[in-house]
Amino acid sequence: MILPYQLLILCVSLIMMYSAFIYYKRGDIDLFSAVFWLTLWLALIIISLAPPLTLLSSKLLGTLRPLDALTILGFLLFSIIMFHMYSWLSKMKKQLNEVVREIALSKLSNPKHLRNKNK
């Protein structure tokens, strides 16, 4: 028998898997990101529909309760995602600075632009 929380997790996970697939097809995310998110949501479905797996994970991690193990794993996954986002934002910031620098230098080397600005 499926409990209400399991049904909720199943519905939300399927919607999110579909969303990840659509984002990949539109080109908004790359293949690695799509596979990562699809795997994450599939794992959530499996864990919610097979509660004995949480008992196994708590024994492997040495925690007393399955929820403790899931909390630890969730925090680790959250940390990994945040580090990836930080790295990506740092890369974007560097690229943006380079583009702005190139635009500024091109405007300085174009005297016609400076004359039009003073008018």
C-alpha angles and dihedrals in degrees: 000000000000115000122219094254090051091051091049092050091047093051095045092045093050091049091050092047089053090048092051090050092050092048089052093048091050090050095244093124131028127243094262092054092046092051091046094053094041089052092047094052092044090052089051090053092049093048093048095047095043108045094175087071089066090055089053092049091050091052091048092050093042097239125141098227131037091231090060090055092048090049091052092047091046092051091049092049091047090051092051092049092048091050090050091050092048091051091048093049091049090052091048091049091052092049092048091051090052093050093048090048091051092049092048093049092047091052092049092051092050107078092182089065091053093051092051091051094055093055 
